[in-house]
């Protein structure tokens, strides 16, 4: 399926937000996801289905100082 991730068009096999986070190599505990301009709560990542043309923004939290 073709979606946009962080501004880039990508063909992905993921079917849910959680699948996408894992497919992109992110730790699901350390990422925030926006789908079509709406924040997806972490508790809903496994239930939120992706559809053709979705616009996804992934932000990974990084600690340090």
N, C-alpha and C positions, 0 to 999 in steps of 0.2 A: 504494500500500500504506500502511496506517496503522501507524505506529510511534510510540514516545515518545522525544523528543530533549530532553535536559536538563530533564526533567519536564513537557514540553509535548507533547500529542498533535499529530502532523503527518502529513499525507498527502504522500508523497514518490514520486518516480519512480526513485530510486536502487535498484540491485540488489545493490551491494556496499558495504562500509564506505568504500572509496576513493571510489566514486561519491557517497556521502552527504556525505563531507567536502567534495568539490568543489561539490556542489549547495548546501551551506550557505555556500559562499564562503570556506572556510578554506584555508590553505596546507597541503597534506598533510605537509610537512616539519616543521611547527610545531604539530602537534596530537596529543594522546593520546586514545585511544578505549577506552571500556569498553562491552562488549555483554553485557547480561544478567548484570551483576556480575562479568564476567571481562575483564581487560585484553586487547586485541587488539594483538599486536606489529605495529609499522609494516610489517614485511616481509610480513604476512598481510592487510593492508588490501584489496588488490586481489582476494584469493581468498576473503575471508570474506563469504558471502552473507547478506543481510538477509532476515528472514521477518516476516510479519504479526505485530504485537504485540511485536516486539523493544523492549527498553529500552536506549537508547543515551545515554551521557554523553560529550560532547566537551569537551575542555579545550585552549584555545589557549595556547601559551607566548608570553610577552611579555617582551622584554628592556628593559633600561633601568636607571636608577639615580638 
